[in-house]
Amino acid sequence: MAQAKKGDKVRINFTGKLEDGSIIETTLEAQDCCTDDDCGDDCGCEYGPMELVIGEEDFFPMVEEALVGMTPGETKTVSIPAAEAFGEYDAEAVFTIEKELLPEDLTPEVGDDLVLTGEDGEELEVTVVEIGDTAITFDANHPLAGEDLTYEVELVEIL
């Protein structure tokens, strides 16, 4: 039976989990990673196998490396340390801005994800973590920063 190699286009199923076992994304419809009723189409779960070319880094490089040598139907578990996933949590990426410096029509709530644009036009994705009387605190870390991940990966087929 053929083994996957770098440069092969493949179809995979996977389930990504945090250390506590909660699912962050999956291609398997039987899994339910959308625990929030209003998660809509943006929950991280796109059911059905994912296609990728091994080595093009369209997915986590450690997962793509694990696919090399696998045969269709084979599964592997890949552990991805935080530094190789979404990075370590950086306390310096949490900052506070005085409300008077923000647009007047901005009325964020804690937990909102926003894109702030600096004077130089550079955009920064942030999450609102605290709202005070005169200032708002934002966190520019990825929501999964500092989290070790585990992916269960099945090679469905080599295309």
PyMOL commands that set and color helices and strands:
alter all, ss='L'
color gray80, all
select helices_A, chain A and resi 61-67+82-84+91-93+99-101
alter helices_A, ss='H'
color red, helices_A
select strands_A, chain A and resi 9-18+23-26+50-53+75-80+94-98+113-117+123-131+135-139+149-158
alter strands_A, ss='S'
color yellow, strands_A
deselect
rebuild
show_as cartoon
